[in-house]
Amino acid sequence: MKVLVCDDVAARSARIADRITDAGRSRPHQILEPHLTEELKKLFESIKTFFKDPKTTASLPRLLFEGADIIILDNNLTHLEVTGARLTAESIAGYVRAFSNAVYIISLNKNLDVDFDLRFLVGDYSTRADLALNTDHLANPALWTGSPAKAKDGFLPWYWPRLEEAASRRRKQNEFVTKHLDRPVFESLGFIDDEAISLLSAHAIGALSPSAAPDGVYQDAGPIRKLTFRDVFVAENRSLPVKEEREQLNEAEQGGNLIARGIMARIVAADIDHWFRRDIIGPQEPLVDVPHLLLRMPFLLGVRANDIKKWNESAHAKTPPYGLERKLYDEHLARWKFGHEIWVPHACFWWHKLRVDERLNDLFFGVKEGDWADVVFCEDRSIFLERSPQQGGGPSEFPAEFEGPWTRRYVARIDKYKYAPRSRLAI
């Protein structure tokens, strides 16, 4: 895996590289001044040239960004020898994604006062990169592997992707969008049932297209079921905020320009991935992953439901039945597993199907007090902890800000990490 650190200050870039090696990873490649300025000038010049004649442009210049599985852009790029407005990682991340074949982009140190976001659980949801982190996070082996056993200080936010898998997942996502560019988004992703779509929040629908709405709600709105991946690109996106540029790219792609098609696929894949994390995985509707499903149906662990160790094994199991009782899984869960695994970091299930399963409901109402452990899932550690441990100092409950009925969540609150906004811990 090729990791590329881009920074305009050599000492800071070295610290970033050191943190990555602290996590047990190979030392990354680096682009420093004056080479970083030269590459960005080439990037912006190639963009300008492309939009002069997007229909016939057959190639883009090869940049040093090419071939990188992960690009880490420090957000403070004020020392660049670039005339005009000062650049940040956030101002260039979308263009690097669109006009190079770099796969996964991390914006670094965008918000030094936040290690864990209490609003949407997905880190900095406003970033134009794929992920926003701080330098010290890179030293955490669990960020790369997803393993709680390797979590530095126990810190492993559930929203963190496994960086060692991020590039391969994104390549598959790019291929998926390329293949389905003119297909309806919801049909392609398996959102077949009306009830599944009805569980989407207003933000989830609006994030895909500001002009779309549930079918039949508004006469002047486009039916949500007919929304294509191409429509998502044209409507708005984080990478190319200028609508005229998106329209030019769309016209060029429809004329057969493969360069334009690749750009569109990379942009839409990143946006759909962000959409899943922010609007599907965060709210846990209409899809629910294993740990959050266990909080609703703890009896799925069978006779092991009183053993907190089994809860945690189930949360991080990678293969069916994910630590759940085999018979219950095979008869009630297996067929409702979400099939497009490239879009979700953990196994997920269709909640609207499980909640109406009469047998599962009978099991829920048939259990007695004490039949399962009194635990909560800590989003900052990705593990279950006792709700009220005998020694005191249990997890803290807080309301997340996304839309939906499952907003009450818990964090363990590790002292050395910053949780924001702190006001949410007081609600």
N, C-alpha and C positions, 0 to 999 in steps of 0.2 A: 504494500500500500504506500503510495507516494503522498506525503503530507508536505504542503508548501506554506511557509510563513512569509507574509508580505508586510514589511514595516519600513518606515522612513528613518528610524532611529536604531542603529546597530546594537547598542547596549540593551535596548528593550526587546529587540528581536531575539537576542541571545538568551534573555530571561525566559521568553516564551518557549524557545527550543529546550532550555533546561527543564522546564516544567513538564514538557512532553516526555523527555527521557526519564524524569522522576517517576513517571507512570509506567515505566518499563517498556516504552516504545522506542523504536529507532529514532535517531536524531533527524529532524525534518530538514528538507531543503529550505533555503532562504533566498528571498529577493530583497535587496537593500538599495539604498540610494547609491549612485544615481540611476541604477538599472531599473528600479521601480518606476521612477518618473518616465524613463524611456518607454517602458512597456505600456504604461497608461496613456502616453501620448499616441503610441501605435494603436491602442485599443480605440481611443476616441476618434482618431483619424479614419480608422477602418469603418467605424459606425457612420461617420459623416459621408464617406465614400459610398457605403452600401445604400444609404437612403437617397443618394443622388439618382440611383438607377437600380432599385431593389429587384426589378423583374429579371434583369439579365446578369446580375452579379453571380458568378459561379464559384467563388472561393473567398475566404477571408485570410488575412495574413496570419502566419503561425506566431503565437506569442509564447512567452515563458510559462504562462498559466496552463498551456496545453499539457494534457497527460496527468494533471494533478487529480488525485482522488478526493483530497480535502484541501481547500485553500483557507488559510486563517488570515483574515485581514484585521490588523489593529485599527480600531475606529479613529484614533487620533492620527491623522496624516498631514498635520499642519506644516511639517518640515519638507514636504514635497516641493520640488522646484517646478511647480505648475502654475502658470499665470491664471489670474481670475479668481473665482471663489475658491475658498479652501475646501479640500476634499475630506471626506470621512469614508469609513468602510460602508456605511449605510448609503452613501450617495453613489457608490460605484458597484456594489454587490450585484444589483440586478443586471447591469450591463456586462459584468464579467460572466455571469450565468448565461446571458443571452448570446454573447458574441465570442465565446470561447467554449472549448469542450471540457472545461473544469467541471467536476461533478457535484461536489458538496461544498457549500460556502459557510464559513463561520465568521461572524462579526465579534470581535474581541474588545472587551472593556467599554461597551456602549453605556452601561450603567453600573458603575463600580459599587453603588450602594445597595444592590440587589443580588443576593445569591439564590433566593427562592421567592418566586412570584406568588403571592397569596390571592391574586385576582383570578387568573386563568390557568394556573398550574403548568403552563407550557413554556415557562421562561418569558423572555421579552416578546410578546405576541406581535409587537409593532415592527419588529426587525424586517428588513428586506433580504437579509441573509436566510439561510436555512435554520440557523441556530445562533443565539447570542449568549456568550459566556464571558467569564472573567479569567484572567491569566491563570490564577491558582487552580481553577477547576480542571485545567488540563493535566495537572499532576495527579488527579484522582484516577486510579486504574479502572474503577467501576464505570467511569464515563465511557471508556473504550470497550469494556467487555459486558457491561450490564449485570455483573455479579455482585450481589450484596456482600459476599465474603471478602471482596477486594475494595469495598468502599472506604475511602479515607475518612476517618472520624465518623464512619457510619453514614455519611452523606451520599445519597443516591436518589435524586428526585425521579419520580415515576415517569415524568415527561421526557427525561433525557433519552435520546436515541443511543443505540450502541454504535459508537463511531467506527469500530472496526467492520461493521456491516453496512454503514450508511451509504457508501459509494455503490456497492453492488445492488442495494435496494433501489437507489435512485436510477441507475442504468435500466433496471427492469421497469421502473415507473415511466421513464422516457420512452421505452419501447411500447409500453401499453398505450400511452397517449398517442404516439405516432400511428399505431394500428387503429385506434378508436377515435381519431380526431373529429370525424363527422358523425359519430354515433352519440345518442343521448347519454348524458353523464350518469343518470341514475340507473338506467337499464344496464349499462356497461359495468357498473359497480355493484350490481345485485340488489339495488333498492327497488324491488319489484312490487311489493305490497303497498297499497295505499296507506296502511297503518304505519309502516316504516317511515314513509315520507311525512306523515302527520306528526311524528315525534320529533322532527327536525325543528330547531328553534328558528325564529324569524331571522336571527343573525346568521344562522347557518345557510339559509336560503339566500339572503341578501349578500353574503360574502361571495357566492358564486356568480351572481348577476343582480345588479340593482333593479333591473327591469322585470325580473321573474317573480312569480308568486305561485302558491298552490293552485292547481288547476281549478278554474271556475270561480276564483275569489274575486278577481278584478278583470273586467272586460278588456282594459287597455294594457294588461300585463301579459307577458309571454308565459305560456304554460310551462311549469317547472319540469314536467316529464319530457318535454321536447328540447330542453336545453342541452346543447352539444358542447364538447370540449372546445371546439372552435369558438362557440358563443362565449365561453368563459374567458378565452383569450381576448376577444375583441372588447368585451364589456369593460373590464378593468383588471389590472394585475399589479403586483408589487414590483416587478422588474422593469417594465416600461410604462411609466405613468402618462406618457404623451399619447393621447388617443390617435392622433394622425399617424404616428409611427406604427401603431398596432394595425391600423387599417391598411397601411402600405404593405406591411409584412403579410397580412392576410391575402391581399390581392396578388402579391407576388407568389405566394404558396399555391393559390388556386390556378395560377398560370404555369405551375410545374416546377417552381424554383425549390430545389431540395435544401438549399441553405436556409431559406425562410421556414421550411417545414421543420428542420432541426431546431431552429430558434424557438418556434412556437411550442414544440413538444417539451423542450427543457423548461420553458417558462410555466406552462400549464402544469407539468408534473410537480414542480416545486410548489405551486399554489394549491394543488389538490392535496399534496402531502401536508402542507400547513393547515389546510381546511380540516383534514382528518384529526390532526392533533388538537387544534383549537376548538372545533365545533362538534366533533364526534367523540373522540376519546376523552376530552376534558369533561363534558357534561355526562358521559356514560349513557347516552341515548341517541339514536335507537340501538346502538351497539353497546355491549357491556363486556368488560374483560373479566378474567377469572377472579382476582381479589375483590373487585367491587360486586361481582355476582355472589360471591360467598357471603358478603355482608347482608345481602338480601335473602339468600337461600343457604344458610350454613349447614343444613342437613345434607347438602350434596357431598360433604366429606364422610358421610356415613357414621360408623362407630368411632371414627377418629376426630370428630368435631370438637372434642374437649381438649385436644392436644394442640397447643399453639405452634409447635414445631411443624405439624402437618399442614396447618394453615399457610405457613411461610414456604414450605416445600411446594405447595400447590400454586402459590402466587408466581413462582419462578420456574415451574415445570415447562418444558419446551415441547413435549409430545403428549398426545392424548393418552389417558383421560385427564391429564393435567392434575394429577393427585386426587381427583374426585373419585367417588365410588363408581366402580366400573359399570355396574349394571344400570345405575341411574344415568351415567354419561351416555352409554350406548343407546338406551331407550328414549331419552328425553333431550339430550343436548347435541349429540353428534350431527344430526341432520340440520341443526340450526346454527352451525358454526359458519362464521363469515369466511367466504372462500378466497377473497382477494388479499392474501397475506402480505403482499408487497406494500400495502397501504396502511397497515396497522403494525405497531411494534410488538404487540403481544396478541395472543389468541383472543378473539372476540366472538360473541354470540348475539343473535337477534333477540333483544329483550322483549319485543312485543309478542314473540312466539312463546317464550318461556313463561311470561307472566299470566298467560291464559291457559296454560297446561293444567288441567284439572288434577292430575295425579300429583304434580309438584305442589299445587296449592293444598291438597289434602295432607301431604307430608308436612308442610309448613304449619298448618293449624293443628296437626296431631302431636307435635313435639311438646315436651314439658320444660318448665324452667330448669336451667342447669344442664340441659342436654347438649349444649355447646358452650365453648369458651366465650367469655365476655371480652372481646377484643375489638380493636379498631385498626384500620389500615392507615399508616403514616405515610403521606405522600412525599415527604422529604427524605425518607429512608427506604421506601419501597418494601416495607415489612409490616407485619402485624405486631402490635404490642397490646398488653393488657390495658383496658380502658381505665381502670382504677387500681394500680398496683398497691400492694400492702405498704410498701415503703414510701408511698406518695410520689408526687412529681410526675404524674401521668401525662399522656399526650394532650395537646391543646386543640380544641375544636374551633373552627372558623367557617364563615360562609364565603365560598368562592363567588365570583361575579358572573359566571356564565349563566345563560338562561336554561331553566329546567328544574325538575323537582329534586335533583340529587346534589344540591349545592353545599350541604354540610359535610365538611371534610376535617381531617386531623393532620397535625404535624407533631413530630417529637421535639422540635425546637433545639437544635444543637447549638450550643453557646457561641461558637466562633463564626457562625454563619449569619448573614443578615436576611431577615424576612421582611418583605414589604408588600403593600403598605401595612405598617404595624397596627393601624387602626382596626384592621379586620380581626385581629386577635382579641380585640376588646368588645366585639359585637356579640 
